[in-house]
Amino acid sequence: MNKSVFFPLTFVTYLVIITVNLTLIITIIQEKGLHEPMYVFICNLSINSLFGTAGFYPMFLNVLLSDIHVISYAACFTQAFVIYSSVVAIAMALTLRLPLCGSNIAKVFCDNSSILNHSSLFDTLYGWYGNASVPLPTRNAMAVQFLIIPPVFNPIIYGLNIKKIRTFKALFK
């Protein structure tokens, strides 16, 4: 596939992410009956998804249109900060549930990389992303899947499928 196929697919994906997340955010903000901790958390999850994808998609769309595939150091650090800060809270929540292969971490503080290094998930992830026999485009696609799948499906799974949210039709009146 070439740029003429990837760009429209990526652009449509980004528009879907923006639409489903904004729909959920606006619905939760507008409806007073949804101002409860669970719905505030779902709203924050959607805001977080928009923040993280805003750090990736505009630059990626620009790369798809360009013949030059480089990124400046400043843009790289900005993108890394935005993407990392958008997923760090979710990563912390997920790492709390990982089974550790050992019982001690040889550090005076705990961080996500230490937890992942001691979990069996680390071996699985390394097998996916670190395996040199997997072609680079495939590894790249696997590496950005967290910027594609959760921002699209989280609002649908955690938001729009909850009956209390579905019953509000404030946006469509």
C-alpha positions in Angstrom: 0.0 0.0 0.0 1.2 3.5 -0.7 0.6 7.0 0.7 -2.6 7.5 -1.3 -4.1 4.7 0.7 -2.4 5.2 4.1 -3.2 8.9 4.4 -7.0 8.7 4.0 -7.2 5.7 6.3 -5.1 7.4 9.0 -7.0 10.7 8.6 -10.4 8.9 8.9 -9.1 7.0 12.0 -8.1 10.3 13.6 -11.5 11.8 12.8 -13.2 8.8 14.3 -11.1 9.1 17.5 -11.9 12.8 17.8 -15.6 12.2 17.2 -16.2 9.4 19.6 -14.2 10.9 22.4 -15.6 14.4 22.0 -19.2 12.9 21.9 -18.5 11.1 25.2 -16.8 14.1 26.8 -19.6 16.6 25.9 -22.3 14.2 26.9 -20.8 13.6 30.4 -20.1 17.4 30.9 -23.6 18.5 29.8 -25.6 15.9 31.8 -25.6 16.6 35.5 -26.8 13.0 36.2 -23.4 11.8 34.9 -21.3 13.9 37.3 -20.3 10.8 39.3 -16.8 9.4 39.8 -17.1 6.6 37.3 -18.2 9.0 34.5 -15.6 11.6 35.4 -13.0 8.9 35.1 -14.4 7.8 31.7 -14.4 11.5 30.6 -10.8 11.8 31.7 -9.9 8.7 29.8 -11.3 10.3 26.7 -9.5 13.6 27.3 -6.3 11.6 27.8 -6.9 9.7 24.5 -7.4 13.0 22.6 -4.2 14.5 24.2 -2.1 11.4 23.3 -3.4 11.1 19.8 -2.9 14.9 19.2 0.8 14.2 19.9 1.0 11.5 17.2 -1.5 11.8 14.4 -0.8 15.4 13.1 2.9 14.6 12.7 2.2 11.2 11.3 -0.2 12.6 8.7 2.4 15.2 7.8 5.0 12.4 7.3 2.6 10.5 5.1 2.2 13.5 2.8 5.9 14.3 2.7 8.7 12.7 0.9 11.1 13.5 3.7 10.7 11.3 6.8 12.6 13.1 9.5 11.6 14.8 12.7 13.5 17.5 14.5 14.8 17.0 18.0 12.4 19.6 19.4 9.4 17.9 17.7 10.7 14.5 18.7 10.9 15.5 22.4 7.6 17.3 22.3 5.9 14.3 20.7 7.6 11.9 23.2 6.5 14.0 26.2 2.9 14.2 25.0 2.5 10.6 24.1 4.4 9.4 27.3 2.4 11.7 29.6 -0.9 10.5 28.0 -0.2 6.8 28.7 1.8 7.0 31.9 -1.4 7.0 34.1 -2.9 4.1 32.2 0.4 2.2 32.3 0.7 2.6 36.1 -2.8 1.2 36.5 -2.0 -1.8 34.3 1.3 -2.6 35.9 -0.4 -2.9 39.3 -1.9 -6.1 38.0 1.2 -7.7 36.5 2.5 -10.9 38.1 6.2 -10.5 39.0 8.7 -13.2 38.2 10.7 -12.3 41.3 9.9 -10.9 44.7 12.4 -8.0 44.9 13.3 -5.1 42.7 16.9 -3.9 43.2 16.2 -0.2 43.4 15.4 2.3 46.1 12.3 3.4 44.1 9.8 1.7 41.9 9.2 2.6 38.3 7.3 1.1 35.4 10.4 -0.2 33.6 11.5 -2.1 36.8 8.1 -3.7 37.1 8.0 -4.7 33.4 11.5 -6.1 33.6 10.4 -8.4 36.4 7.1 -9.4 34.8 6.4 -12.2 32.4 4.7 -9.6 30.2 8.2 -8.1 29.5 9.2 -11.3 27.7 6.1 -11.2 25.6 6.5 -7.5 24.7 10.2 -8.1 23.9 9.2 -11.0 21.7 6.8 -8.6 19.8 8.9 -5.4 19.6 12.5 -6.5 20.1 12.6 -9.4 17.7 14.8 -8.5 14.8 13.2 -11.1 12.5 10.0 -9.1 12.5 10.1 -6.6 9.7 10.5 -2.9 10.7 7.1 -1.8 9.3 5.4 -4.5 11.3 7.3 -3.6 14.5 6.3 0.1 14.0 2.7 -0.8 13.5 2.7 -2.9 16.6 4.4 -0.1 18.6 1.7 2.5 17.8 -1.2 0.2 18.3 -1.8 1.8 21.7 -2.5 5.1 19.9 -5.0 3.5 17.6 -7.0 0.8 19.3 -7.7 2.3 22.8 -8.7 5.8 21.7 -11.3 4.3 19.3 -12.7 1.5 21.4 -12.4 2.9 25.0 -15.3 5.4 24.4 -17.4 2.7 22.8 -16.7 0.0 25.4 -16.5 2.1 28.6 -18.8 4.9 27.6 -21.3 4.5 24.9 -22.2 0.9 26.1 -23.2 2.1 29.5 -26.9 2.4 29.6 -27.0 5.6 31.7 -24.9 7.3 29.0 -26.8 5.9 26.1 -30.1 7.1 27.5 -29.0 10.8 27.4 -29.6 12.3 24.0 -28.6 15.9 24.8 -26.3 16.1 21.8 -28.9 15.0 19.3 -31.9 17.1 20.5 
